[in-house]
């Protein structure tokens, strides 16, 4: 089998999920190198996953690893720099959400990848999650008639890594972390229909002492085709990850639940090992998830991206899609800051999206 050589950047939670996906589901890929800013973490990650080469210098990795694809699982503020370096080195790029911190960064990433004839593949896993994809195909079959409303929510009690809470590294709070999933999925469901306006409300309710960013939000997006979409995102919800959607049509409705709806409902007096992402206890009743990475769509998206590289296909989700989501994120923060509906298209000169809210609170 012709294997595509991949270098993975990062050594945190999402990198573990990508590695599980490569090892279990994508024999077409060979992860030949890894990178972390901390050399001890890079070495430990390489040993954990039996990766032949590890680096604490991206330039050295690009020059010496022999990789064809760079899979970027780094903090948000490093996305643009890593993407641009990889593209200039002739490497295809898989980039975790959000695409970048600013629209200027996003535009440069897209332009540099095009100039160097490499693919920029935006890793929005909800576009590949099996249950969500089944729901989308039901819509295409006419199962629920004309769509008039979409709802999507992703909630838990807060991220694993400290950098998420620092707006200088993340660019914002829960919207930069999780709201981008809903906004990307709305566009995916509606065949990239143009958004007309955004209205948003957000606050910091649980993590006031830890972040200046928002940890709870509600977003309403109106699309030019008449569909209303509602996103609910939170870092303040206890009890583990909650990820679900609703599709409302004139002829029916679809509900899809990626975690609790896929779990074995368990009662344990003393507790046990692992239940689901962000669950802080397994005592009492819990939702015991199985095939977590698979259900969220990570293997499917990464397998698709490797196929795009091997067979020179256009990715289903691209850098341009990531850029469109980032524009919506700008409008979301601007709406919450101004307390009014924001019309699309929208842009602003800022160093991070959350300032559109913080500077107008």
Secondary structure by P-SEA (a helix, b strand, c coil): cbbbbbbbccccaaaaaaaaaaacccccccccbbbbccaaaaaaaaaaaccccccccaaaaaacccccbbbbbccccaaaaaaaaaaaabbbbbccccccccaaaaaaaaaaaaaacccccccccccccaaaaaaaaaaaacccccccbbbbbbbcccccccccccccccccccccccaaaaaaaaaaaaccccccccccccccccccccccccccbbbbbbcccbbbbbbbbbccccccccccbbbbcccbbbbbbcccccccbbbbccccccccccccccccbbbbbcccccccaaaaaaaaaaaaaaacccccccaaaaaaaaaaaaaaaaaaaaccccccccccccccccccccccc
